[in-house]
Amino acid sequence: MALKRVVVTGLGALTPLGNTVPEFWESLKNGVSGSDLITHFDASKFKTRFACEVKNFNVENFIDRKEARRLDRYAQFALVTADEAIKDSGLDLTKVDPDEAGVVWASGIGGIKTFEEEVFAYVKGDGTPKFSPFFIPKMIADIAAGHISMKYNFRGPNFCTVSACASSSHAIIEAYVQIQLGKAKIMITGGSEASITEASIGGFNAMQALSTNNDEYKTASRPFCKTRDGFVMGEGAAALVLEEYEYAVARGAKIYAEIVGTGLTADAYHLTAPHPEGLGAKKVMEMAIKEAKISPTEVDYINVHGTATPLGDVAELKAIQQVFGEHAYNLNISSTKSMHGHLLGGAGAIEALATILAIVHNTAPPTINHKEYDENIDPKLNLTLHKAQERTIHYALSNTFGFGGHNACILFKKHS
């Protein structure tokens, strides 16, 4: 059976850099930092007191108040971005066969805020269990996919992927595979996370994973910089509409990009640390390039995982140099986490979106906040520091790696 071609026809975003795709791109290309002091809870006693929060978001502008109360914030984000993506795609839902449309959505943590609220209330009570009947449906990580499918009556493949920070890259890849295999013609995919909460910040602080640079919180997310001290937590969501190429062309859809290669590997090395030589990252990029049937020299841009952790940044760049050799110096490489923070399970979706927009606008977004070169990083690599760089981008990779050693890579191609 010949595999179907898969294209991206709709985009949605709700991010620390803007609450729509155009707002997100405007901030991204201009190197805007989304980091600020935490407002979701009193963080004064925490080691980290800042994060990249979604700003000026009123869920009642999008969802009925009664319905919104039954949704955790991560699921609210999912519904809002899915709606933007579907509208952007121009799909006429009255003409869509619901059995040929599906949803694969990701969240690394799901409704952690709901979990906190319910458990805190129980602990503070008299010991009588008085949990909300919506507790479990609000909390579980798969419920966002269910809500999206119910809203649009999409009866095709429907599930959630959970693989820590690689979750939404896995979601996009799984949605792509469903269309490739002919099991759907339309898939809504992406990921959302709303984990700027007491338990989440406290837990990541205990792991020493978060930056604690409270005095310089605006510039604390410093991928590749010698002074980097961990990632900055982000929240939000991004959604993509994927379609079978022939289906999209037949309905006259605008096409942003084509997915032409994917890779999935495991480090099989450590729970939280990457393989020091980047072996899993190397293999995952090689797989995506091989599937696309192109030469590594045809890749123009890589949106790296780039979390600003001491070990992770070095390992990923080592992997890139192993895969691309001398061509590594011709690439634009950037970590957009320096602007929007690390969305955990939503990271792959927001960074896939950034990669697609880089292709569409022929502009590599920057890595901001870099202050001092790390002697462990090759200074000849173009890390797109400080300012966006214009160039024609035909092929671009999006890398995401998760705790547990999960590696995912997606290769996008410019549509012409």
N, C-alpha and C positions, 0 to 999 in steps of 0.2 A: 504494500500500500504506500502510495506517495504521500509524504507528509505535507500538510497545508502550510502555506506562508502565513505569518501573523504580524499584524501592524497595530500601531497605537493611534487611536482616533479621538480620544477624549482625555482631558487632564483636569484634576481637581487638587486644591491645596488649602490647608489650614495650618499655618506655621508661625513660629516666633518672628518671622521676617515679613509676614503679611498674610491676610486671610483669604486671598484668592491667588490664582496662578500669576496673573500680571503683577500683583503687588509683590509676590515672592520673588519673581525674576528681577524686578527693578531693584530690590534690596540686595539680591544675590550678586548681580553684576557690579553693583556699586560698593560692595564690601562692607555692608552694614552688620554690626554685631547685634544679635538678639538677646544677649545676656543682660540680666538685671537682677536686682534683689528679689528674693522670693516673696510673693504676696499671698500664695495659697494657704499658708499657715505661718505661725510664728517660728521663724528659724533662728532666732537669736542665740539659742543654746547649742546649735549644731555646728559641726566643724566647717560645713559648707553652707553659706547663707545666700547663694545666688543660683540662678538657673535661667534657661531660655524658655520662658512661658509664652503661650499664645495670649495675645493682648486684644482688648476690645471685642471679646467674643460674648455675645448674648444669644444663648441657644434658642430663646423664644422668638428670635427673628427668623428662625428656620423651622422649628419644631414646636408643635402645640405644647403648652405648659404641662398638661397632665401626662402626655406621652414622654416629655423630656424627663420628668421625675422618675420614670421607670427605666431610664437609661443611665449607665455610668458615663462619665465624661469621655472616655475613650470611644464608646459606641456613638455618642453624639457627634464626635469628630468624624467618625466613619460615615455616618449618614449624610452629613453636610458636604464632605468632599466627594462622595459618590454622586451626589446630586449635581454638583458643579461639573463633574466629569461627564456625566450622561448628557446634561444640557449642552456642554461644549462639543460633544460628539455629533450633535444634530440627529441622533436616532429618533425616529418616529416609533414610539413604543407600541402604537396601535398596529404596526406592521411587523412587529417582532414576534416570532414564534417563541413562547415562553419556555418550551422544552429545549430550545437551542441556545438559551442564555443562562449564564451561571455566575457564581460569585466565589472567589477565593480571597479571603481577607485574613490579615495577620495582626496579632498583638503578642508581644513577648510576655506581658504580665497580665493584661486584661484589666478587670475592674478592681484594682488594688485599693482605690479610695473607698469604694463601696465596702470592701472587706474590712478596712480599718474602721469605718464608721459603725458598722454593725457590731464588730467585736468590742470596740471601745465602749459602746453603749451597754453591751451585756456586762462587761467587767465593772462598769460604774454602777450598775443596777443592783438589785437585791438577790441576784442569782437565779431569778426566774427567767427562762429563755423566752424572749419576746422579739424574735427575729422577724424582719419583714418578709412577706411571701415573695417579694421581688429580689431578695438578697442574692440567691443563687443565680437566677436568670440575668441579673445586672452584672454579676461578677465574672462569669465564665468567659474565657477568651474567644469562644466561637460564636458568641451571641451577636456580634456585629454583623458577621456574614449572614446570619439568619434574618436579622432586621432588614438588611439591604435587599435580600431576595424577596422578602414578604412585601416590602414597599413597592417593588417593581414587578412582582409576580414572575420572577425568574425561577424556573423550575428545573434548570439544568444542574450541572455539578455545583455543589455548595459545601464548602468546608473551610476550616481555619488551619493555618500553619503556625507552629510555635517552635522556634529554634533560636531563642535569645535574640541577639542583635541582627541575625540573618533572617529573621522570621518573614519580613515582607518581601525580601528578595526571593525567598522560597515560594511565597504566594504568587508573585509575578511569574516565576518559572513554571509553577504548577498550572496556572491559568493558561499560559502559553502552550503547555503540553496538551491540555484538554482540547484546544483548538487545532493544534497540529494533528492530533489523532482523529479529528472529525467528530468529537463528542459534544462540541458546542461551536457556534459561530460567533458568539459575543460573550466576553467575560469581563466582569467588573472586578478589579483587583487592586491591592494596595495594602496599607497598614496604618494603624493608629496606636498611639500610646498617650496615657495621661497619668504619668507616674511621678510627678513632682509632689510627693506626699511625705509625711513624717517617716513612715516605715521604709519607704524607698530611699530617700536621701540618707537616713540613718544607716540603713543596711549597706549601701554602697560606700558610705564613709567608713564603716567598719572594715570593709575590704580594702580600703585605701585606693579606691578606683577613681574617686572624684577629685577634681581640682579643689584646693582649699585656699586659693589666692583671693581672699575676700577683699583685700585692699585694692586689687586691680581687676575686679570682676568683669568689667566690660571687655577686657583683653585676655581673660583667663584661659580660653580655649586656644591653645597654641600648638597645633600639629607641627611636627618636625623641629620645633624650636628647642634649643638646649635647656631652656627654663621651663619646659612643659612639666606639669605635675598631675596630670589626669584629665578626664573628660568633664565637660559641662553638661548636665542633664538638660534635655529638651523634651518638649511635648508637641503634639499635633498629629497631622495625618496627610497622606497624599493618596490619590486614586488615579488609576489608569483604566481607560476603556480599551480592551484588546479585541480585535476582530479578525476573522479569516480574511485574507487579502482580497480574494475574489468577491466576497460578500460586500466588503467596504467599497471596492471600486464600482460594483454594480449599483450601489445606492448613491454614488457620487460623494462619498465622505472625504473630508480633508484628512490627510495622513501625516502625522508628525514624524514618525520613524518606523523602522521595521526591526523586530527582534530576530537576529540571525544566529545567535550562539549563546549557549548557557553552560555553566559548569557547577558541579556540586562535589565537594570533598569533605573529608574530616582530617583534622590534624592528628587525632589519636595520640595526643601528647600530654595535655594538662587541662584541668578544668577551666582555668581562666587565662593562662598565659599562652601566647602563640608559640608555634615551633620557632626557635631562635633563627633558623635559616629560612623561614617562610615557606617550608615545603608544601604545606596544604594550599597556601595562597598561590604559589607557583603553578601547581597542578591545575587549580581551578581556572586560572586564566588561560592556560594552555588548552584546556578542554573547550572553553568557549570559542577560542580562535580556531581550533580544529573543526568544531561543528559548523562554523561559518564558512569554512573552506577558503580562508584568506591567509595572507602572510602576516606575521606580527608587524612588519614594516608598514602595513596599511592602517594600523591603529593610530589615531591622532591625539586622543585625549583619554585620561583615566580619572574618574572620580573615585578616589581611594577611600578605604574604610577610615584611615587617618584619625584616630580618636584622641590623639595627644597624650597617649600613655607612653612611658619610656621604652617599653619593649615592643609594643605593637607597631609603632611607626617605623622603626628600624627594620623589623622583620618583613613588613610589607614592601618597603623600598628595595630590600635585598631580593625579594621574589621578583619584582618588576625588572630588575637588572638581569636576573637569570633568564627570564622569559624573552626579553627584548634585546639583550646585548647592547651593541652600540646605538641601536635605534632608541633606546631608553632616553638618550639625550635629545632626541627630536620630539619627544612627547611633551604635551602639557599635562601636568599632574596637579591635582588640587584636592584639598579636603574642605568641603563646604560645611563640615561640622564646626569649623572655626567661626562660622556665622550663626547657624541655626542650632548648634548644640547636637547632642547625641540623643536621638529619639528612640533608642533601644529597638523594640520590635517594629517601630515605624521607620527606622533609619534607611532600610533598603528602598522603601517606596519614595521617600522624599529625595533621596540621592539619585534614584532612577529618574525621577522627575527633573532634577537639576541636570542630569546627563542628557536627557532628551532636549531640554531647552538650550543647552550648550550647542547641540547639533543644529537645532532650528535656527538659532541666532548666530551661528559661527563665532561663538565667543566662549572661551574657557573662563569660568568664574574663578575668583582668586582664593588663595589661602591667606587669611588675614592674621594679624597679631604676632607674626614672626619677629623676634627680637634679636636672636643670637644663633649662629650656626652651631649645629651639633657635629662634633668631630667624627661621629659614627655614621654620618649621612654624607653621601657624595655631593659636594657643592656644585657639581656640573649638572645635576638634575634640575630640570625646570619645574619648580614647585609652584609656579604661578603666584609668586609672593606679592601681597599687598594690592595689586590691581589686576582686573580682568585683562585678558589678552585676546585680541581678535585673530582668528585664523579659520580657514575652512576645515570643518570637522566632518569627515565622511564616516568614520567608525569610532565608537567610543565605548569604553568599558566602565561598568559600575561594580565595585567590589564591596561586599559586606561579610563580616566575620563575627561569629557569636561565641559567647561562653559555652564551653562544651566542645570547642574545636570545630564548630560548623562553619563552612566556607561556601559562599555563593557568589557567582559572577554572571553578569548579563552583558551581552554585546549588542549594542544598538547600531543600526546603519541609517544614514541619511536617505530619505525617500526622494527619488527623482523621477 
